[in-house]
C-alpha cells in the first residue's frame, strides 16, 4: 500500500510540483543514520531527500543503502525523506488522534507551497487514510523516524519527526531508529 501527497516543494529556489509517495510497512527501515558523527557533505537539504540519501550512502550509511536498494511493486527509486518531505508525511498520515506538540515551530515547512504553518494541538488531525491509521497494516508506529537531513549546525545530529505527536527534533546520528521510504514524481 502507498500513501500519496501532492505538493509543491521549493528546491534550489525554484518551485516544482511533486507527487510524494510514501511506502507502506514494506518500506519501513531500522538502523543508524550513520556511525560517523562527522559532516556528510551534501546531506543537509531540507527538500531533496534523494540527494541526502545518496550522500549518506556514499558516506557509509547502511540505512541509506537499504533505502536505495528497495524495490517495492517494481519501483526502485526510493529514498529516506528529507526533513520537509517527512513533515508532509506526518501531515498526511498521522496515525493517532493524539494532540500535536504545538510549540510554534514544529510543522513549519518553508519548502512547501504555500509554506507549511506551525502545528496546533488539533492540526494536523489523524489521517483519514484507513490503512495508515493506528493499528492498520501500513500505519507509522507512534514513535520517532529519521529524516535524511543532517543538522547543518551540528553535524553529529540529524533531523527526525515523532509520528505520535508531531515533534520535530534532531538526534545523534549513531542512534538506531526507523525511517519510512518515499519516492517523488515530478508532475505538471
N, C-alpha and C positions, 0 to 999 in steps of 0.2 A: 504494500500500500504506500502511496505517496501522499504528501501534502503539498499544495500549490499556493504560492503567494505571487501576485502580480505586483511589481513595484518599480518605481523609478529610483535609480541609485545614482548618486554623483560619483563619478570615477574619474580622477585626474581632471577635475574642473569641467567635465562635460556630463550631460545628463543622458543616460541610456535607459530604456525600459527593458526590464528582465522579468522572466518567469523564474522564480526561485523555487526549486523543487526539493522538498525535504524527504529524505528516505524514511521508510518505516523502520521497525525494530531491526531489520536485517542490516541497516546502515549505522547501528549504534556500535561504537568502538570504545575500548577501555585502554588507558595507558598514560604514560607521562608525556607532557608536551615536548620535553627534551631533557636529557640527562644534564646537558651543559647549561650553566646559568649565564653564559656569555651571550652577547648580542648576536642575533641571527639576522644578518643583512637581508633586507627585502621582505621581512615578516612583520611589518608594523602598519600595513594597510588597514584602514577601517572598513573599506568596502570591497576589496578584492581578495576573497578567501582563497581562490585558486593560486594566485601569486604567493600568498603567505604559505600555503600548504606545500607548494613546490620548494620554497626557500627552506622551510622546516625539514623536508625530506632530504634535501641536499646537505643540511647541517647534521643529519643523523637521526632525526626523529622517527622512531618506529611507528608512532601513532599516525604521523603524516604519511608514511609509506603505506600503511594499512589502508588509509583513506584513498590514496591514489590507486591502489591495487583493487579496489572494489569493482565488481561488475554486478549490477542489480538490474534484472529484466533486460539484459543486453546492453545496458549503458555503462560506460567505464570512465565517465568524466566527473566523478565525484570528488569532493574536497571537504575539508573542515571549514565551516563558515567563518567569515570574518566577524569582527565584533558587531558591525551593523547588520550584516546578513543574519546573524544569530538573534539579534534583537527582533528582527521581523519574524523569525521562527516563533519566538515567545509570544509576540502579539497575536499571531495566527493560531498557534497550537498550545496555548497554556492549558495544561492538563487538569488543573484543580480549580476549585472555586474559592481558594484562599485569598485573603486580602493581599494586594500588592504592596511591596515595600515602596513607599512613596516619599522619598527624601528630596524631591525636586530635581534630581539629576538622573536617576535611573529611568531609562526609556527614551532619553534624548537621543535622537538619531539624525545627525546632520547630513548623512548620506542619502536618506530617503527624501522623496519629493512628493508632497510637501515634507519639510523636516519633521521628524517624529517628536512629539511632545512628551514631557515627563509623565510617568505613570501616576495615576491617582490610586487610592485604595481599591476602587471599583473597576478601573480600566487599566489594562485590558481584562475582560471577563474570561471565564472559562470558554475554551473553544467549542464551537458548535459542530465541529467535525467529529462524529461519533468515534471513529477508530483512533483518534488522538486524545480522547478524554481519559481521565484517570481510570485505571483498571482495564482499559481496552488494549488490544494487541500492539498497537503502534505508539501508544502514549509515551511521552517523555517521563522518565522517572522524576519524582518530586525531589530532585537533587541538583547539584551544580554541574554544568557542562563547559568544557573548554571551547574557546573560540580559537581561531588561528592567528589572532592579533596579539603580538608581543607588546608588553608595556613599553612605550617609547622612552620614558624617563628612567625606567628601572629594568634593565634587560634580564634580570633574574626571574622576572614575573611575566605572566600573560593573562589576558582578559578572559572572563567567563561569565556565565549567566546562570542564576538559580531558576529552575523551572517550577518551583512551588510558589515563590512569592516575587519573582522578577528581579531580585537584587543583581546588579551588575558590579562585579568586583574583579580583582586580579588575585592570582595565586602563584605560588612558587612553581616554576616550570618543571621541577623534578618530582612534584607530587603526582600520584596516579589519579586519574579522573576519567570522565566519559566525554565523548564527542559524538554528535549526530551529523552524518554526512549530508551534503546538499549538492545540487548541480544547478547551473544557471544557464538559461537560454535567452539569447537576445530576441526581443520581439519588437515589432514596429508600433 
